[in-house]
Amino acid sequence: MLRFLWRASKGYRLTPWRSPYLRWRIETYSGLEASEIRAGDFWKLLWRARRELARFLHWAARMSA
């Protein structure tokens, strides 16, 4: 589960909201414009969608195993 997060935030581990990949994923999931995503938006979305994110991370871990 942590492996996906580590890979997805490569190069942006201290500021994951700046990652082009994560911005694209957030844009397709939430509809927020990728260029408008800021730190607060990122953390609000993670908190609001924490169950769906946990389910996705478990799925990603199963797929990589």
SEGU-457069 format. One record per residue (C-alpha): residue in three letters; chain; y, z negated, x negated. Coordinates in Angstrom, 2 decimals, padded with zeros to 5 digits, always signed. Layout:
% SEGU-457069
<resn->Ala, chain->A, north->Y, up->Z, east->X> .
...
//
This chain:
% SEGU-457069
<resn->Met, chain->A, north->+000.00, up->+000.00, east->+000.00> .
<resn->Leu, chain->A, north->+002.44, up->-000.87, east->-002.74> .
<resn->Arg, chain->A, north->+001.35, up->+002.21, east->-004.67> .
<resn->Phe, chain->A, north->+002.97, up->+004.50, east->-002.09> .
<resn->Leu, chain->A, north->+006.22, up->+002.53, east->-002.17> .
<resn->Trp, chain->A, north->+006.22, up->+002.63, east->-005.96> .
<resn->Arg, chain->A, north->+005.68, up->+006.40, east->-006.02> .
<resn->Ala, chain->A, north->+008.10, up->+007.18, east->-003.19> .
<resn->Ser, chain->A, north->+010.96, up->+005.30, east->-004.85> .
<resn->Lys, chain->A, north->+010.41, up->+006.75, east->-008.34> .
<resn->Gly, chain->A, north->+013.74, up->+006.94, east->-010.13> .
<resn->Tyr, chain->A, north->+015.44, up->+004.95, east->-007.37> .
<resn->Arg, chain->A, north->+013.52, up->+001.66, east->-007.38> .
<resn->Leu, chain->A, north->+016.59, up->-000.55, east->-007.32> .
<resn->Thr, chain->A, north->+018.39, up->+001.68, east->-004.81> .
<resn->Pro, chain->A, north->+015.69, up->+003.27, east->-002.63> .
<resn->Trp, chain->A, north->+018.23, up->+004.49, east->-000.03> .
<resn->Arg, chain->A, north->+019.45, up->+007.02, east->-002.63> .
<resn->Ser, chain->A, north->+016.02, up->+008.60, east->-003.09> .
<resn->Pro, chain->A, north->+016.05, up->+012.20, east->-001.79> .
<resn->Tyr, chain->A, north->+012.45, up->+011.85, east->-000.62> .
<resn->Leu, chain->A, north->+013.05, up->+008.62, east->+001.27> .
<resn->Arg, chain->A, north->+016.28, up->+009.99, east->+002.74> .
<resn->Trp, chain->A, north->+014.37, up->+012.98, east->+004.03> .
<resn->Arg, chain->A, north->+011.65, up->+010.73, east->+005.51> .
<resn->Ile, chain->A, north->+014.25, up->+008.50, east->+007.17> .
<resn->Glu, chain->A, north->+016.07, up->+011.53, east->+008.54> .
<resn->Thr, chain->A, north->+012.91, up->+012.98, east->+010.07> .
<resn->Tyr, chain->A, north->+011.81, up->+009.60, east->+011.47> .
<resn->Ser, chain->A, north->+015.08, up->+008.21, east->+012.81> .
<resn->Gly, chain->A, north->+017.37, up->+011.20, east->+013.22> .
<resn->Leu, chain->A, north->+020.03, up->+009.72, east->+010.94> .
<resn->Glu, chain->A, north->+021.76, up->+012.34, east->+008.81> .
<resn->Ala, chain->A, north->+020.33, up->+012.05, east->+005.27> .
<resn->Ser, chain->A, north->+023.74, up->+012.31, east->+003.61> .
<resn->Glu, chain->A, north->+025.05, up->+009.42, east->+005.71> .
<resn->Ile, chain->A, north->+022.31, up->+006.87, east->+004.92> .
<resn->Arg, chain->A, north->+023.72, up->+003.81, east->+003.16> .
<resn->Ala, chain->A, north->+022.11, up->+000.57, east->+002.01> .
<resn->Gly, chain->A, north->+022.81, up->-001.22, east->+005.29> .
<resn->Asp, chain->A, north->+021.33, up->+001.62, east->+007.32> .
<resn->Phe, chain->A, north->+018.25, up->+001.62, east->+005.11> .
<resn->Trp, chain->A, north->+017.61, up->-002.12, east->+005.47> .
<resn->Lys, chain->A, north->+018.31, up->-002.11, east->+009.23> .
<resn->Leu, chain->A, north->+015.83, up->+000.69, east->+009.74> .
<resn->Leu, chain->A, north->+013.19, up->-001.04, east->+007.63> .
<resn->Trp, chain->A, north->+013.60, up->-004.23, east->+009.60> .
<resn->Arg, chain->A, north->+013.63, up->-002.49, east->+012.98> .
<resn->Ala, chain->A, north->+010.57, up->-000.34, east->+012.17> .
<resn->Arg, chain->A, north->+008.65, up->-002.86, east->+010.07> .
<resn->Arg, chain->A, north->+005.47, up->-002.70, east->+012.16> .
<resn->Glu, chain->A, north->+005.35, up->+001.08, east->+012.14> .
<resn->Leu, chain->A, north->+006.08, up->+001.05, east->+008.40> .
<resn->Ala, chain->A, north->+003.28, up->-001.44, east->+007.75> .
<resn->Arg, chain->A, north->+000.88, up->+000.70, east->+009.79> .
<resn->Phe, chain->A, north->+001.93, up->+003.81, east->+007.83> .
<resn->Leu, chain->A, north->+001.54, up->+002.05, east->+004.48> .
<resn->His, chain->A, north->-001.96, up->+000.88, east->+005.39> .
<resn->Trp, chain->A, north->-002.83, up->+004.44, east->+006.41> .
<resn->Ala, chain->A, north->-001.40, up->+005.81, east->+003.13> .
<resn->Ala, chain->A, north->-003.48, up->+003.29, east->+001.17> .
<resn->Arg, chain->A, north->-006.65, up->+004.35, east->+003.00> .
<resn->Met, chain->A, north->-005.92, up->+008.03, east->+002.36> .
<resn->Ser, chain->A, north->-005.36, up->+007.51, east->-001.37> .
<resn->Ala, chain->A, north->-008.57, up->+005.46, east->-001.74> .
//
